[in-house]
Amino acid sequence: MENELETINVGIFGHIDHGKTTLLKQLSGLWTDTHSEELKRGITIKLGYADTTIYKDKEDYNIDKKGVPIRHVSFIDSPGHEMLMATTLSGATLIDAAILVIAANEGIKPQTREHLMTLQAKKVEQIIVVQNKIDLVDKEKARNSYKEIKEFLGEKYSSAQIIPVSAQQKVNLGEVLRAITEFKVPERKIEADPIFVIARSFDINKPGTKPKDLKGAVLGGALKQGILKIGDKIEIRPGRTVVENNIKKFVPIKTNILGLFKGSRKVERLIPGGSMSIETSLDMSLGKGDLLSGNLASLEGKLPQNSERARLKFKLFPEVFGTTSQIKVDPITKKELLMLSINTSITGGTVGDINKDEMSIDLKVPTILFKGDNVGIARKVQGHWRLIGFGEVI
């Protein structure tokens, strides 16, 4: 019965040190900070993943297999540090709903504001707010924190639940699990051509593995639509860079699917919903260090050609939200260099023609575009890339 449950992808967002990763540990039973540098520095650098099933018994919601399984959840833990905004934008691409974590003792910080804008830019409509570290404040401070959060959410997210929690002390976690079960699972386009968004790529072979036991490169990410099966021939675009006659160009990569995984469970086919990975017949070196992150994969011949120019309908935020001081967002100008987040790809581009709320951008790195794709738009402000608005491919 558990394997038949619908899966929803839920992202965890919020300012650094507000308790995102601890909350996720309590909700899933897993630490997602497994990258060695993350463990040393105590922050999330890359996207973290954790899968769990939520159960309901007579008393409460739980992950301890007590009662009836209600929903399968794939959690994605996004970095809160200001220097890692590009990774956060990629994480927002993969999710159906979000949890925004705000520490009651610290309140709303610059990255809290930027993360809420990220969710808006990536058209994430469903969110809940976890008012964390409630054990560190008195009743009056908790009430003031709640009012501040309510005002901060504004009209767009005015219906979002705000749940007081102590992740460290395991207080009120059942309410968070209940709220997750109430998220609506979006309609899945199973009949469409598959589109697999690559967020990570790996070489999973351990040192000393015998040649006959070596595995091919593994792709991690999410299937946005369609179905993929073991044995399918797939194409990865925009692909890898090759240099011919001193000219760099991108060449699509073709490979076979040797294995499929939903979370840690091996499956025969993938349908949308949940964090997934694909074992390919590619040389393992192609998967190292997230080399293929930002690409899309589909059945051979089903993806459009690489695009070197994007045309967007866009909207700018009134101010930059990731800084301590208020900085007004100036209009975009012709020939300005911007950073775009499209699916899980991050690419720079130079503004071409611009007219009111539409512009064209010449991309530094080609990407795959579909009409209607939502795009995060960032500009360099005070030495850091900051989200200044969002757009849609037209």
N, C-alpha and C positions, 0 to 999 in steps of 0.2 A: 504493500500500500504506500509506503514511504517513497518508493521510486516513481510512483504515479503522480505525486504532488507537482503542482505548477511551481516554477522557480522564479523568484523576483531578484533583481540585482539592486542592492542598496549600498549607496556610498556613504562614508563617514567623513564629515568635513568639520573644520573649526580651527581656531588659533592654536599654535604650538603650545604644548604643556597644559592644555585644557582637559586632557584625559581621553582623547579619541581612542588611542590604541589600548588603554586599560579597559575602556568600555567595550571595545570589540572583543577583548579577551573574555570578558564576563558574558557577552552575548553569544559567543561561538565556542568558547573553550580553547581557543588557539591564539598564540601571539603571531602577528603578521610581520613584525620587524625581524626578519631572518637574515637580511643582508649584513655582512660583517661590519661594514662602516656604520650602519644603523644601530647595531648593538653597542658599538663603542661610543657613539655620540648621543644615543638616547632619543633620536628623532626618526621619523619616517622619511626616507629619501625616495624610494621607488614605491610604486603602487603595491599594497599588500592585499592578499586575498585570504578569505576564510569562508568555509561553507558550513551551514548547520541546518538542522530541522527543528522547527518550533512545535512543541506539544502543548496540549491543553488537558488538564485534569480538573477535578471538582474545585480545587483551591486556587489555581493560578496557571499562568503560561510558563513554560520551562523548556530547557534544552536537555533535560536529564532523562528523556525517553519515558516520562511518566504521563500516562493518559493516551490521548489520540493525536497522531501527527496531523498538524494543520497546514503548515507551509514550509517549503524548502527555501532557504535564503542564501544568496551569494553576496558576501560583504566585500566591499572594496575600500581600503583605508587610504585616503589621500593625504599627502604631506601638508602640514600647516605652516611650514617655514616660508617666509617671503621669497626666498631665492628659488623656490621650487614650484613656482606658479604654473609653468608649462606642464609639469607632471599632473598637477591638480586639474587642469583643463582636460587633459587626456582622460583622467579618471571619471570626470563628469560625463564624458561621451558614452561610457559603458553602462550607465545606470538607468534604472526605471524610477527610483525614488531616493531620498536622501535623509540622513540624520545630521543635523547641525548641532555640534556640541559647544556649549557656552558655559564656562565656569562661573558659578554664582559669586565666588569671592573676587573675581577679576573683572567680570562684565564683558562688554563688547569691545573687541580690539580691532586694529586695522585689518588683520587677516580674516577676522570674522566677517567684516563688511565685504572684503574682496571675495570671500568664498560664497557669500549669498549672491553676489553679482555674477559669479561664475555659474551658479545654478540657474540663474535667470538667463544668462547668455547661452547656455546649453539647453534651454527650454525644459528644465526639470521642474515639473509642476507640483509633485507630491513631496512634502517634507514634514518631518517632525523635529522639534527642538528638544534636546536633552539639556536641562539646566543642571549641570554636573557640580560635584563638590558641595552639595547642599549641607553636608555635615560640618563644613568649615565656616558657616555663617549663622547668625541668629535669625529669629523669625522676621524682624523688621527688614534686615538686609535682604533676606530671601524674597520678601514681598516687593521691595524696591527693584531688585534684580528682575523679577517677573515683569513688572511694569515696563522696565527699560527694554526688555526683549520684545514685548508685545508692540511697543512703539517702533522698534527697529525693524520688525517684520513688514510693516507697512500694509498697504491695501492688498498687494499681490499675494502675500502669504498670510493674510489675516486669519484664515481658518486653520492654520497649522497648530497642532497640539504642542503645548509646552509642558514637559514632564520633569518634575524635580527628582534628582537621582544622586546617589553616591555610588559611583562605579567601584571605588576602592572598598567600600563597606558593603557592597552588594545590596543596596537599598533601592527598592522600587524598580528593579530590572524587569519584573513580570509585566509592569505597565508598558515598558518600552517594547517588549516582545508582543504584547497585545496590539499596540499601535502598528507594528510592522505587519501583523496579519491582516490589518484593515487597509493597507495599501492596495490599490487596484493593479492587477497584472495587466499590462498593456496588450492590445491585440497583436498576436504574432503572425507575420506574413510567411507562412510555411510554404505556400505555393510559388512564391517568387524565387528568382535566381538567388543562390546563397551569397551573402556578403559577410565575411569574417573580418572583424576589425582587430588588427594585431597590436597589442599593447606591450607585450614582452616577447623575447625569444631567448632560447637557452641551449647550451650544450649540457646535457644531463649525465654525461659519462664521467665516472669517477677515475682519478689517476690510477693507472695500472690495469684498466679494463682490457681484456684480451680482444684482439681485432675482430674475432668472430662474434663477440658479444656487444660490439659498439652500436649505439643507437644514433639515428639521424637527428638533425636539428628539430627542436620542439618550438611551436608557436603558441603563445598564450594570449587570450583575449576573449572576445564575445562574438557570437553569431547574431547579427542584427536581423537577418531574415533568411528564409530557405532552409534546406536540409543538406548536411554533409555526411558522407558514409565512408567507411573504410574501403580502400581501393579506388576512390575517386581521384582523377587527375585534376590538380588545381594549378592555378596561375597566381603569382604574387606580384602586385604592382604598387607603386611605380617600379619596384625591383631594386637591383643593385647597380652601383656605378662601375662603369668600365671606361678606360681611356683609349681612344683610337685616333691616331694622327694628332696627338696632343689636345684632343677635344673630349671632354668628359660628357658621357651620356648615360641614361638609365635604361637598363635592359630588364624586361620582365623575367621572373624566375618560374620555371615549371617543375613540378614535383608530384609525387604520389602520396596519398594518405596511408600510413602504415598502422596508425593507432589513434584512437580518440578517447578523451577523458573529460568527464564532467565533474569538476572538483577533483577529487582523487580517485573517482570511480571510473573504471574502464567501461566504455560503451561501444555499441556497433554503429551508432549514428548520433549526430548532434542536431537538436532543434533549438530555436532561440530560447534564452533564459538561463542565467547562471554563468559562472566563470568556467572557461573551457581551455583545453589545450589539444594541439594536433601534433602527433609524431609524424615526421615526414621522412622521405628518402634522401633529403638534402645532406650534403657534407656537414658534419657537426660544427665545423668552424664558422659556417654561415649563421649559426644561431647564437654565437657567443656575444655577451655584453649587450644584449638587446639590439643587435645590428639590424634586425628586420622590423623593429618597432616603428609604427607609423604607416606601415604598408596595409593594403587590403588583400584578401585572398578570396577567390571564387573558383568555380569550375572553369576549365580552360576555355578562353574565348568569350567569357561572359562579362568581363569588366571593360569599361570604356578606355580609350587611349589616355595616356598621361597628358595632363593639362599644364601648360606653363603660364596661363593667364586665368584669373578668376574675376568674375563679375558679381558684385554683391549689392544687395539692398541692405543698408545698415542703420543703426541707431547708436548714438553716443550717450554715455552716462553723463550726468551733470558735473560730477567731480571724480577724481581718482580716489579709490577706496582703500588702497593698500598702504597708505602713508599716515603718519601721525598728524601731519598738518593738512589742512584743506587745500587741495590744488584743483582749480577749475580745469575741465577738459576743453582744450582749445580745438577749433575745427580742424579736420584733416586737410592737409594741403597736397597739391600735386608734387610728385617726386619724393614725397615723404616715405621713409622706411618704416614699415609696420611688421609686427609678428602676428601670424594667423594660426589659430588652432582649428584644424579641420579633421574630424574624427580623432584619431590618436596621433596624427602627424602635426608637427610644429614646423612652420616654414616662414622665412622672411619674404617680404615682397615690397616692391616700389609702386607707389600709387601712380596710375596713369591718368586717364580722364576722370573727373569727379563732378557730379551735378546733384546738388541738394543731398538726397539720401541714397544715391547710387554712385558706385565707383568701380573702376577696373584696377586690378593689381597684377603686375608682372612678378611671377613667383621666382625666387632664387633656386628653389628645389621643386621640381614638378610633383604634382599630386593627382589623385583621382577625385574627380568632382561629380556629384550628382545634384541635379536641380532640387532645391529645398534643403540641402545640407545646412545645418547651423554652424556658425563660425564665431569663435572668440577673437576679438581684435585687441592687440596690446601695443603700447608705445613705450619707448624708453623714457622714464621719468626719474630724475635724480640717480641715474646710473643703473636702474633696475627696470625690467620689463613689467609694466603694469597694465592691467585690464582697463580699457577705456570704453569699450562698447561691444556690440555683437552684430552679426549680420546673417544673411541667408543667401545662398548661391542662387542666382537667377539665370 
